[in-house]
């Protein structure tokens, strides 16, 4: 059980059948009246953020989010297949479970699968990936203003902005959270 008076950032709990995570909290003790807890909560499954106030004595059921490292195998057009590295069990997932930054993942990469009560709700790619540039616009001579970039297509099909000196065939390191080029690999 989680008591609202004990809320901390990152605590997950079950509220009316929804899995909520505390983003911000503030214990308020007004001069008149009873104390209360003002919170900003994120629905873990849908990503929606709400602000809510609670009495410090409100109790909620603890919600345990399971995180498991699994290897991405392949997709067959509709389903994406992941393999548990310990049991070699394969699970198929629909594209709606994948995050927007999954476009930087290629076969055989390790991803984090998040589930609640056995139901998968999210797939997180690794924070940093190394991918090969399959197509890059040529850098124009004389176009060397500070921070000049060009479009480049990665082996996964995603398009990112890279510095002018990066050419086709080179491997680059990418931050999947932002989709930004970091460095040559």
Backbone as a printed PyTorch tensor [residue, N CA C, xyz], in Angstrom:
tensor([[[  0.8240,  -1.1950,   0.0000],
         [  0.0000,   0.0000,   0.0000],
         [  0.8650,   1.2530,   0.0000]],

        [[  0.4240,   2.2320,  -0.7490],
         [  1.0970,   3.5240,  -0.8050],
         [  0.1590,   4.5530,  -0.2020]],

        [[  0.6720,   5.3400,   0.7410],
         [ -0.1060,   6.3970,   1.3780],
         [  0.2920,   7.7160,   0.7320]],

        [[ -0.6780,   8.5490,   0.4080],
         [ -0.4130,   9.8210,  -0.2830],
         [  0.5700,  10.6930,   0.4880]],

        [[  0.5870,  10.6120,   1.7930],
         [  1.5140,  11.3900,   2.6020],
         [  2.9660,  10.9580,   2.4050]],

        [[  3.1790,   9.7520,   1.8530],
         [  4.5330,   9.2310,   1.6300],
         [  4.9650,   9.3050,   0.1680]],

        [[  4.2350,  10.0330,  -0.6750],
         [  4.5790,  10.1330,  -2.0980],
         [  5.9930,  10.6790,  -2.2820]],

        [[  6.7000,  10.1040,  -3.2380],
         [  8.0130,  10.5730,  -3.6710],
         [  8.0000,  10.5580,  -5.2000]],

        [[  8.8920,  11.2860,  -5.8450],
         [  8.9840,  11.2670,  -7.3060],
         [  9.3160,   9.8530,  -7.7790]],

        [[  8.5910,   9.3890,  -8.7900],
         [  8.8500,   8.0690,  -9.3570],
         [  8.0020,   6.9530,  -8.7840]],

        [[  7.2590,   7.1960,  -7.6980],
         [  6.4060,   6.1600,  -7.1000],
         [  5.2650,   5.8310,  -8.0620]],

        [[  5.0090,   4.5400,  -8.2750],
         [  3.8850,   4.1240,  -9.1200],
         [  2.8220,   3.4640,  -8.2510]],

        [[  1.5640,   3.7520,  -8.5790],
         [  0.4610,   3.1750,  -7.8210],
         [ -0.7470,   3.0230,  -8.7270]],

        [[ -1.6990,   2.2100,  -8.2760],
         [ -2.9140,   1.9340,  -9.0330],
         [ -4.0230,   2.8400,  -8.4990]],

        [[ -4.5430,   3.7260,  -9.3720],
         [ -5.6120,   4.6320,  -8.9760],
         [ -6.7870,   4.4210,  -9.9210]],

        [[ -7.8590,   3.8720,  -9.4300],
         [ -9.0630,   3.6140, -10.2210],
         [ -8.7630,   2.7850, -11.4630]],

        [[ -7.9130,   1.7760, -11.3390],
         [ -7.5840,   0.8980, -12.4580],
         [ -6.5360,   1.4500, -13.4070]],

        [[ -6.0270,   2.6440, -13.1390],
         [ -4.9940,   3.2660, -13.9720],
         [ -3.6640,   3.2370, -13.2150]],

        [[ -2.5850,   2.9610, -13.9210],
         [ -1.2540,   2.9620, -13.2990],
         [ -0.7000,   4.3770, -13.4080]],

        [[ -0.4880,   5.0160, -12.2660],
         [ -0.0210,   6.3980, -12.2230],
         [  1.3710,   6.4600, -11.6000]],

        [[  2.1750,   7.4240, -12.0770],
         [  3.5070,   7.6480, -11.5390],
         [  3.5970,   9.1040, -11.0910]],

        [[  4.1560,   9.3200,  -9.9080],
         [  4.2960,  10.6710,  -9.3720],
         [  5.4570,  11.3670, -10.0770]],

        [[  5.1640,  12.5040, -10.7260],
         [  6.2040,  13.3110, -11.3810],
         [  6.6740,  14.3880, -10.4120]],

        [[  5.7080,  15.0790,  -9.7890],
         [  6.0040,  16.1220,  -8.8020],
         [  5.0150,  15.9650,  -7.6490]],

        [[  5.4460,  16.3490,  -6.4650],
         [  4.5390,  16.3450,  -5.3200],
         [  4.9030,  17.4940,  -4.3960]],

        [[  3.8950,  17.9420,  -3.6360],
         [  4.1300,  19.0210,  -2.6890],
         [  3.1750,  18.8270,  -1.5210]],

        [[  3.7250,  18.7520,  -0.3100],
         [  2.9040,  18.6630,   0.8890],
         [  2.5330,  20.0870,   1.2880]],

        [[  1.2310,  20.3630,   1.3920],
         [  0.7630,  21.7120,   1.7020],
         [  0.0430,  21.6900,   3.0490]],

        [[  0.4670,  22.5950,   3.9370],
         [ -0.1730,  22.7400,   5.2440],
         [ -0.6680,  24.1750,   5.3570]],

        [[ -1.9120,  24.4250,   4.9350],
         [ -2.4230,  25.7960,   4.9930],
         [ -2.6440,  26.2380,   6.4470]],

        [[ -2.7340,  27.5410,   6.6400],
         [ -2.9570,  28.0760,   7.9870],
         [ -4.2740,  27.6010,   8.5640]],

        [[ -5.2960,  27.5340,   7.7260],
         [ -6.6070,  27.0280,   8.1490],
         [ -6.8830,  25.7390,   7.3900]],

        [[ -7.5750,  24.8480,   7.9880],
         [ -7.9850,  23.6250,   7.3010],
         [ -6.9420,  22.5190,   7.3840]],

        [[ -7.2770,  21.3950,   6.7580],
         [ -6.4280,  20.2020,   6.8200],
         [ -5.3160,  20.2600,   5.7660]],

        [[ -4.2520,  19.5430,   6.0460],
         [ -3.1350,  19.4500,   5.1020],
         [ -3.5630,  18.6150,   3.8950]],

        [[ -2.8930,  18.8210,   2.7710],
         [ -3.1640,  18.0210,   1.5800],
         [ -1.8850,  17.8690,   0.7700]],

        [[ -1.9240,  16.9360,  -0.1860],
         [ -0.7710,  16.6750,  -1.0500],
         [ -1.1600,  17.0410,  -2.4710]],

        [[ -0.4480,  18.0120,  -3.0600],
         [ -0.6800,  18.4310,  -4.4370],
         [  0.3030,  17.6570,  -5.3080]],

        [[ -0.1970,  17.0010,  -6.3540],
         [  0.6810,  16.1680,  -7.1840],
         [  0.4780,  16.4200,  -8.6660]],

        [[  1.4950,  16.0500,  -9.4300],
         [  1.3990,  15.9750, -10.8900],
         [  1.6910,  14.5110, -11.2040]],

        [[  0.7370,  13.8570, -11.8470],
         [  0.8280,  12.4160, -12.1040],
         [  0.8510,  12.1250, -13.5990]],

        [[  1.5790,  11.0680, -13.9830],
         [  1.5870,  10.6120, -15.3770],
         [  0.9820,   9.2140, -15.4230]],

        [[  0.0290,   9.0370, -16.3450],
         [ -0.5130,   7.7160, -16.5870],
         [  0.5740,   6.9470, -17.3310]],

        [[  1.0980,   5.8900, -16.7250],
         [  2.2340,   5.1610, -17.2700],
         [  1.9070,   4.5310, -18.6230]],

        [[  0.6910,   4.0930, -18.8190],
         [  0.3320,   3.3860, -20.0430],
         [  0.0010,   4.3430, -21.1830]],

        [[ -0.7600,   5.3980, -20.9220],
         [ -1.1520,   6.3200, -21.9920],
         [ -0.2250,   7.5250, -22.1130]],

        [[  0.5030,   7.8510, -21.0420],
         [  1.4020,   9.0010, -21.0600],
         [  0.7360,  10.3160, -20.6860]],

        [[ -0.5750,  10.3010, -20.4270],
         [ -1.3060,  11.5190, -20.0690],
         [ -0.8460,  12.0340, -18.6990]],

        [[ -0.7560,  13.3610, -18.5650],
         [ -0.3340,  13.9850, -17.3100],
         [ -1.5180,  14.7330, -16.7080]],

        [[ -1.7740,  14.5120, -15.4130],
         [ -2.8600,  15.1910, -14.7110],
         [ -2.3470,  15.7470, -13.3830]],

        [[ -3.0040,  16.8000, -12.9220],
         [ -2.7060,  17.3440, -11.6030],
         [ -3.8480,  16.9690, -10.6830]],

        [[ -3.5130,  16.5240,  -9.4770],
         [ -4.5340,  16.0440,  -8.5550],
         [ -4.0950,  16.3330,  -7.1210]],

        [[ -5.0660,  16.5760,  -6.2450],
         [ -4.7580,  16.7610,  -4.8280],
         [ -5.3460,  15.5960,  -4.0350]],

        [[ -4.6290,  15.2130,  -2.9970],
         [ -5.0420,  14.0880,  -2.1600],
         [ -4.9640,  14.4790,  -0.6940]],

        [[ -5.7230,  13.7830,   0.1100],
         [ -5.5640,  13.8670,   1.5530],
         [ -4.3270,  13.0400,   1.8970]],

        [[ -3.5280,  13.4350,   2.8870],
         [ -2.3160,  12.6610,   3.2170],
         [ -2.6130,  11.2370,   3.6860]],

        [[ -3.8720,  10.9550,   4.0320],
         [ -4.2140,   9.6130,   4.5100],
         [ -4.7830,   8.7120,   3.4100]],

        [[ -4.9540,   9.2360,   2.1880],
         [ -5.4620,   8.4090,   1.0810],
         [ -4.4920,   7.2620,   0.8130]],

        [[ -5.0690,   6.0500,   0.6170],
         [ -4.2430,   4.8640,   0.3740],
         [ -4.5200,   4.3120,  -1.0220]],

        [[ -3.4560,   3.8270,  -1.6530],
         [ -3.5570,   3.2580,  -2.9910],
         [ -2.7870,   1.9500,  -3.0530]],

        [[ -3.2010,   1.0960,  -3.9630],
         [ -2.5180,  -0.1810,  -4.1800],
         [ -1.2040,   0.0760,  -4.9180]],

        [[ -0.1450,  -0.5730,  -4.4810],
         [  1.1580,  -0.4540,  -5.1230],
         [  1.0950,  -1.0420,  -6.5340]],

        [[  1.7020,  -0.3770,  -7.5120],
         [  1.7370,  -0.8840,  -8.8840],
         [  3.1810,  -1.1760,  -9.2430]],

        [[  3.4620,  -2.4210,  -9.5370],
         [  4.8320,  -2.8220,  -9.8770],
         [  4.9700,  -2.9270, -11.3890]],

        [[  5.8370,  -2.0910, -11.9450],
         [  6.1250,  -2.1080, -13.3790],
         [  7.3080,  -3.0470, -13.5960]],

        [[  7.1170,  -4.0690, -14.4170],
         [  8.1980,  -5.0030, -14.7170],
         [  8.9610,  -4.5260, -15.9430]],

        [[ 10.2860,  -4.5300, -15.8280],
         [ 11.1620,  -4.1620, -16.9470],
         [ 12.0160,  -5.3740, -17.2740]],

        [[ 12.0470,  -5.7350, -18.5560],
         [ 12.8080,  -6.9050, -18.9680],
         [ 13.5960,  -6.5850, -20.2260]],

        [[ 14.8630,  -6.9620, -20.2240],
         [ 15.7150,  -6.7800, -21.3960],
         [ 15.3970,  -7.9030, -22.3850]],

        [[ 15.0570,  -7.5290, -23.6180],
         [ 14.7700,  -8.5200, -24.6500],
         [ 15.4270,  -8.0870, -25.9490]],

        [[ 15.7280,  -9.0730, -26.7880],
         [ 16.3850,  -8.8030, -28.0650],
         [ 15.3330,  -8.6770, -29.1630]],

        [[ 15.4440,  -7.6100, -29.9370],
         [ 14.5490,  -7.4230, -31.0850],
         [ 15.0240,  -8.3410, -32.1980]],

        [[ 14.1160,  -9.1840, -32.7110],
         [ 14.4870, -10.1400, -33.7470],
         [ 14.1500,  -9.6450, -35.1500]],

        [[ 12.8590,  -9.4240, -35.4240],
         [ 12.4260,  -9.0200, -36.7630],
         [ 10.9730,  -8.5920, -36.6980]],

        [[ 10.4700,  -8.0430, -37.8270],
         [  9.0460,  -7.7850, -37.9280],
         [  8.5430,  -8.3880, -39.2300]],

        [[  7.2890,  -8.8080, -39.2220],
         [  6.7220,  -9.4480, -40.4100],
         [  5.6910,  -8.5460, -41.0900]],

        [[  5.8090,  -7.2510, -40.8630],
         [  4.8670,  -6.3070, -41.4600],
         [  3.8430,  -5.8180, -40.4570]],

        [[  3.2990,  -6.7260, -39.6600],
         [  2.2970,  -6.3580, -38.6510],
         [  2.8580,  -6.4410, -37.2350]],

        [[  3.5640,  -7.5260, -36.9490],
         [  4.0380,  -7.7780, -35.5930],
         [  5.5580,  -7.6430, -35.5070]],

        [[  6.0210,  -7.2100, -34.3410],
         [  7.4510,  -7.1050, -34.0540],
         [  7.7720,  -8.1860, -33.0290]],

        [[  8.8020,  -8.9860, -33.2950],
         [  9.1200, -10.1210, -32.4450],
         [ 10.3410,  -9.8320, -31.5780]],

        [[ 10.2100, -10.1480, -30.2780],
         [ 11.2690,  -9.9590, -29.2950],
         [ 11.5390, -11.2800, -28.6040]],

        [[ 12.8130, -11.5130, -28.2160],
         [ 13.1740, -12.7660, -27.5750],
         [ 13.7510, -12.5060, -26.1940]],

        [[ 13.2560, -13.2800, -25.2220],
         [ 13.7850, -13.2490, -23.8690],
         [ 15.1600, -13.9170, -23.9150]],

        [[ 16.1970, -13.2390, -23.4590],
         [ 17.5660, -13.7430, -23.5620],
         [ 17.8440, -14.9080, -22.6120]],

        [[ 17.0080, -15.0950, -21.5820],
         [ 17.2320, -16.1760, -20.6280],
         [ 16.4880, -17.4440, -21.0200]],

        [[ 15.2230, -17.2980, -21.4210],
         [ 14.4010, -18.4810, -21.7220],
         [ 14.2770, -18.7460, -23.2160]],

        [[ 14.7370, -17.8220, -24.0540],
         [ 14.6260, -17.9010, -25.5180],
         [ 13.1810, -17.9320, -25.9940]],

        [[ 12.2730, -17.4800, -25.1420],
         [ 10.8630, -17.3900, -25.5100],
         [ 10.6660, -16.1350, -26.3530]],

        [[  9.8630, -16.2500, -27.4220],
         [  9.6130, -15.1160, -28.2980],
         [  8.2200, -14.5630, -28.0630]],

        [[  8.1250, -13.2180, -28.0580],
         [  6.8090, -12.6010, -27.9230],
         [  6.5860, -11.6440, -29.0910]],

        [[  5.4150, -11.6970, -29.7120],
         [  5.0780, -10.7490, -30.7740],
         [  4.3550,  -9.5360, -30.1820]],

        [[  4.6680,  -8.3430, -30.6770],
         [  4.0150,  -7.1200, -30.2130],
         [  3.5280,  -6.3090, -31.4070]],

        [[  2.3920,  -5.6300, -31.2280],
         [  1.8720,  -4.7320, -32.2620],
         [  2.6920,  -3.4460, -32.2890]],

        [[  2.6120,  -2.7390, -33.4020],
         [  3.3690,  -1.4980, -33.5670],
         [  2.9270,  -0.4190, -32.5800]],

        [[  1.6960,  -0.4660, -32.0750],
         [  1.2320,   0.5600, -31.1450],
         [  1.9450,   0.5030, -29.7930]],

        [[  2.6270,  -0.5880, -29.4900],
         [  3.3830,  -0.7130, -28.2370],
         [  4.7720,  -0.0790, -28.3630]],

        [[  5.1910,   0.2160, -29.5950],
         [  6.5250,   0.7500, -29.8370],
         [  6.5220,   2.2640, -29.7060]],

        [[  7.6090,   2.8000, -29.1860],
         [  7.7160,   4.2520, -29.0470],
         [  8.1320,   4.8690, -30.3740]],

        [[  8.0190,   6.1860, -30.4660],
         [  8.3680,   6.9130, -31.6860],
         [  9.8420,   6.7180, -32.0510]],

        [[ 10.7070,   6.5880, -31.0310],
         [ 12.1380,   6.4650, -31.2980],
         [ 12.5790,   5.0380, -31.6180]],

        [[ 11.6130,   4.1300, -31.8530],
         [ 11.9490,   2.7550, -32.2330],
         [ 12.5340,   2.7060, -33.6430]],

        [[ 12.3910,   3.7850, -34.4020],
         [ 12.9160,   3.8250, -35.7760],
         [ 14.4380,   3.7480, -35.8100]],

        [[ 15.1140,   3.8900, -34.6730],
         [ 16.5670,   3.7820, -34.6070],
         [ 17.0350,   2.3770, -34.2250]],

        [[ 16.1070,   1.4450, -34.0820],
         [ 16.4480,   0.0850, -33.6510],
         [ 16.5500,  -0.8250, -34.8650]],

        [[ 17.6210,  -1.6230, -34.8950],
         [ 17.7550,  -2.6250, -35.9540],
         [ 17.7380,  -4.0040, -35.3060]],

        [[ 17.6450,  -5.0160, -36.1270],
         [ 17.5610,  -6.3860, -35.6230],
         [ 18.7530,  -6.7220, -34.7440]],

        [[ 18.4850,  -7.5230, -33.7110],
         [ 19.4510,  -8.0240, -32.7310],
         [ 19.8470,  -6.9990, -31.6710]],

        [[ 19.2060,  -5.8280, -31.6350],
         [ 19.4810,  -4.8690, -30.5610],
         [ 18.6660,  -5.2460, -29.3250]],

        [[ 19.2040,  -4.9030, -28.1670],
         [ 18.5390,  -5.1900, -26.8970],
         [ 17.6510,  -4.0010, -26.5230]],

        [[ 16.3650,  -4.2720, -26.2540],
         [ 15.3970,  -3.2490, -25.8560],
         [ 14.8440,  -3.5860, -24.4830]],

        [[ 14.2620,  -2.6000, -23.8140],
         [ 13.6200,  -2.8170, -22.5200],
         [ 12.1140,  -2.8940, -22.7340]],

        [[ 11.5180,  -4.0150, -22.3370],
         [ 10.0840,  -4.2360, -22.4660],
         [  9.4540,  -3.9430, -21.1060]],

        [[  8.4930,  -3.0090, -21.0750],
         [  7.8040,  -2.6660, -19.8250],
         [  6.4210,  -3.3010, -19.8210]],

        [[  6.0770,  -3.9080, -18.6810],
         [  4.7590,  -4.5320, -18.5780],
         [  4.1810,  -4.3260, -17.1800]],

        [[  2.8660,  -4.4150, -17.1170],
         [  2.1490,  -4.3090, -15.8470],
         [  1.1580,  -5.4560, -15.8000]],

        [[  1.2720,  -6.2950, -14.7850],
         [  0.4370,  -7.4890, -14.6270],
         [  0.4730,  -8.3620, -15.8850]],

        [[  1.6560,  -8.4910, -16.4760],
         [  1.8320,  -9.3600, -17.6310],
         [  1.4470,  -8.7470, -18.9680]],

        [[  0.8700,  -7.5380, -18.9700],
         [  0.4830,  -6.8760, -20.2180],
         [  1.5460,  -5.8660, -20.6180]],

        [[  2.1600,  -6.0810, -21.7790],
         [  3.2010,  -5.1760, -22.2600],
         [  2.5460,  -3.8820, -22.7180]],

        [[  3.0980,  -2.7370, -22.2790],
         [  2.5450,  -1.4560, -22.6940],
         [  3.5830,  -0.5510, -23.3540]],

        [[  4.8700,  -0.9250, -23.2920],
         [  5.8790,  -0.0480, -23.8670],
         [  7.1540,  -0.8100, -24.1980]],

        [[  7.8250,  -0.3690, -25.2670],
         [  9.1340,  -0.9000, -25.6480],
         [ 10.0850,   0.2840, -25.7340]],

        [[ 11.1590,   0.2390, -24.9430],
         [ 12.1560,   1.3170, -24.9460],
         [ 13.4090,   0.8530, -25.6500]],

        [[ 13.8520,   1.5790, -26.6760],
         [ 15.1250,   1.2180, -27.3170],
         [ 16.2880,   1.6030, -26.4210]],

        [[ 17.5020,   1.1320, -26.7310],
         [ 18.6610,   1.5770, -25.9560],
         [ 18.8270,   3.0870, -26.0880]],

        [[ 19.4440,   3.7410, -25.1030],
         [ 19.6010,   5.2020, -25.1570],
         [ 20.4880,   5.6400, -26.3070]],

        [[ 21.5510,   4.8820, -26.5690],
         [ 22.4920,   5.2310, -27.6260],
         [ 22.6680,   4.0410, -28.5570]],

        [[ 22.6660,   4.2990, -29.8550],
         [ 22.8650,   3.2390, -30.8460],
         [ 23.9250,   3.6720, -31.8540]],

        [[ 24.5900,   2.6840, -32.4330],
         [ 25.5520,   2.9370, -33.5020],
         [ 24.9730,   2.3740, -34.7860]],

        [[ 24.8090,   3.2340, -35.7860],
         [ 24.2230,   2.8280, -37.0540],
         [ 25.0660,   3.3330, -38.2110]],

        [[ 24.9140,   2.6740, -39.3530],
         [ 25.6590,   3.0530, -40.5470],
         [ 24.8320,   4.0180, -41.3920]],

        [[ 25.5210,   4.9840, -41.9930],
         [ 24.8780,   5.9270, -42.9120],
         [ 24.7670,   5.2300, -44.2730]],

        [[ 23.5560,   5.0700, -44.8020],
         [ 23.3730,   4.4200, -46.1070],
         [ 23.2610,   5.4410, -47.2270]],

        [[ 22.8680,   6.6590, -46.9000],
         [ 22.7590,   7.6890, -47.9150],
         [ 22.9530,   9.0440, -47.2420]],

        [[ 23.8010,   9.8760, -47.8340],
         [ 24.0490,  11.2080, -47.2740],
         [ 24.1640,  12.2140, -48.4050]],

        [[ 23.5410,  13.3630, -48.2130],
         [ 23.6880,  14.4450, -49.1840],
         [ 25.1610,  14.8550, -49.2030]],

        [[ 25.6790,  15.2560, -50.3570],
         [ 27.0730,  15.7050, -50.3800],
         [ 27.2300,  17.0440, -49.6580]],

        [[ 28.3570,  17.2110, -48.9800],
         [ 28.6530,  18.4900, -48.3330],
         [ 29.1570,  19.4550, -49.3980]],

        [[ 28.5780,  20.6270, -49.4640],
         [ 28.9370,  21.6050, -50.4920],
         [ 30.1900,  22.3560, -50.0520]],

        [[ 31.1830,  22.4480, -50.9560],
         [ 32.4270,  23.1440, -50.6350],
         [ 32.1190,  24.6210, -50.3770]],

        [[ 32.6750,  25.1350, -49.3210],
         [ 32.4490,  26.5290, -48.9670],
         [ 31.2660,  26.7020, -48.0250]],

        [[ 30.4530,  25.6590, -47.8710],
         [ 29.2990,  25.7240, -46.9670],
         [ 29.7570,  25.2640, -45.5820]],

        [[ 30.6330,  26.0230, -44.9580],
         [ 31.2180,  25.5870, -43.6980],
         [ 30.9060,  26.5360, -42.5600]],

        [[ 29.7370,  27.1150, -42.5810],
         [ 29.3400,  27.9810, -41.4680],
         [ 29.2850,  27.1290, -40.2050]],

        [[ 29.4420,  27.7520, -39.0930],
         [ 29.4560,  27.0410, -37.8240],
         [ 28.1880,  26.2170, -37.6530]],

        [[ 28.3630,  24.9430, -37.3470],
         [ 27.2240,  24.0610, -37.0760],
         [ 26.4330,  23.6610, -38.2970]],

        [[ 27.0090,  23.7340, -39.4870],
         [ 26.2810,  23.3520, -40.7010],
         [ 26.0010,  21.8530, -40.6890]],

        [[ 24.7890,  21.4710, -41.0850],
         [ 24.4090,  20.0570, -41.1030],
         [ 23.7370,  19.7120, -42.4190]],

        [[ 23.5830,  18.4080, -42.6310],
         [ 22.9100,  17.9010, -43.8230],
         [ 22.0980,  16.6790, -43.4330]],

        [[ 21.1780,  16.2670, -44.2980],
         [ 20.3730,  15.0750, -44.0500],
         [ 21.1750,  13.8220, -44.3600]],

        [[ 20.9500,  12.7820, -43.5580],
         [ 21.5700,  11.4850, -43.7970],
         [ 20.5610,  10.4030, -43.4490]],

        [[ 20.5090,   9.3550, -44.2690],
         [ 19.6130,   8.2280, -44.0260],
         [ 20.4040,   7.1100, -43.3570]],

        [[ 19.8380,   6.5600, -42.2920],
         [ 20.4890,   5.4810, -41.5500],
         [ 20.0690,   4.1280, -42.1140]],

        [[ 20.7590,   3.0640, -41.6930],
         [ 20.4440,   1.7280, -42.1850],
         [ 19.0580,   1.2540, -41.7760]],

        [[ 18.4500,   1.8900, -40.7810],
         [ 17.0870,   1.5330, -40.3730],
         [ 16.0360,   2.2880, -41.1800]],

        [[ 16.4680,   3.2580, -41.9870],
         [ 15.5480,   4.0600, -42.7860],
         [ 15.2360,   5.4140, -42.1860]],

        [[ 15.6590,   5.6450, -40.9530],
         [ 15.4160,   6.9410, -40.3010],
         [ 16.3390,   7.9970, -40.9010]],

        [[ 15.8600,   9.2370, -40.9390],
         [ 16.6480,  10.3570, -41.4630],
         [ 17.0030,  11.2790, -40.3030]],

        [[ 18.3020,  11.6220, -40.2040],
         [ 18.7670,  12.5260, -39.1440],
         [ 19.6290,  13.6190, -39.7650]],

        [[ 19.9500,  14.6280, -38.9640],
         [ 20.8510,  15.6990, -39.3860],
         [ 22.2480,  15.3710, -38.8560]],

        [[ 23.2530,  15.4450, -39.7350],
         [ 24.6380,  15.1690, -39.3530],
         [ 25.5310,  16.3030, -39.8600]],

        [[ 26.7330,  16.4490, -39.2920],
         [ 27.6670,  17.4730, -39.7900],
         [ 28.0790,  17.1800, -41.2450]],

        [[ 28.5660,  18.1830, -41.9290],
         [ 28.9190,  18.0680, -43.3480],
         [ 30.0180,  17.0480, -43.6310]],

        [[ 30.9090,  16.7930, -42.6690],
         [ 32.0320,  15.8880, -42.9200],
         [ 31.6550,  14.4080, -42.8530]],

        [[ 30.4390,  14.0680, -42.4530],
         [ 29.9960,  12.6700, -42.3870],
         [ 29.5840,  12.2210, -43.7860]],

        [[ 30.0840,  11.0550, -44.2020],
         [ 29.8120,  10.5380, -45.5420],
         [ 29.1120,   9.1860, -45.4850]],

        [[ 28.6060,   8.7630, -46.6270],
         [ 27.9430,   7.4660, -46.7560],
         [ 28.9270,   6.3600, -46.3750]],

        [[ 28.4440,   5.3470, -45.6510],
         [ 29.2790,   4.2150, -45.2490],
         [ 29.8780,   4.3610, -43.8680]],

        [[ 29.8540,   5.5550, -43.2870],
         [ 30.4110,   5.7480, -41.9470],
         [ 29.4070,   5.3230, -40.8890]],

        [[ 29.9210,   4.9320, -39.7270],
         [ 29.0710,   4.5760, -38.5930],
         [ 29.0160,   5.7620, -37.6370]],

        [[ 27.8050,   6.0550, -37.1530],
         [ 27.6260,   7.1830, -36.2420],
         [ 26.8840,   6.7280, -34.9920]],

        [[ 27.0810,   7.4790, -33.9290],
         [ 26.4050,   7.2140, -32.6500],
         [ 25.2550,   8.2070, -32.5170]],

        [[ 24.0720,   7.7000, -32.1200],
         [ 22.8560,   8.5170, -32.0530],
         [ 22.2020,   8.3770, -30.6840]],

        [[ 21.6940,   9.4810, -30.1620],
         [ 20.8990,   9.4830, -28.9310],
         [ 19.4550,   9.2210, -29.3510]],

        [[ 18.9010,   8.0720, -28.9780],
         [ 17.5460,   7.7100, -29.4300],
         [ 16.4680,   8.5400, -28.7540]],

        [[ 16.7580,   9.1580, -27.6090],
         [ 15.7500,   9.9770, -26.9300],
         [ 15.4470,  11.2390, -27.7140]],

        [[ 16.4870,  11.8100, -28.3670],
         [ 16.3140,  13.0640, -29.0960],
         [ 16.4480,  12.8900, -30.6020]],

        [[ 17.0450,  11.7900, -31.0380],
         [ 17.2770,  11.5610, -32.4580],
         [ 18.4330,  12.3820, -33.0080]],

        [[ 19.3370,  12.8060, -32.1300],
         [ 20.4550,  13.6570, -32.5360],
         [ 21.7260,  12.8570, -32.7460]],

        [[ 22.5070,  13.2980, -33.7240],
         [ 23.8460,  12.7660, -33.9750],
         [ 24.7310,  13.1540, -32.8040]],

        [[ 25.5390,  12.2110, -32.2980],
         [ 26.4610,  12.5030, -31.1990],
         [ 27.9080,  12.5630, -31.6700]],

        [[ 28.3380,  11.4780, -32.3680],
         [ 29.7330,  11.3940, -32.7990],
         [ 29.8930,  10.2630, -33.7990]],

        [[ 31.0770,  10.2110, -34.4040],
         [ 31.4140,   9.0530, -35.2400],
         [ 31.6480,   7.8660, -34.3330]],

        [[ 31.3190,   6.6910, -34.8380],
         [ 31.5180,   5.4850, -34.0210],
         [ 32.8480,   4.8450, -34.3620]]])
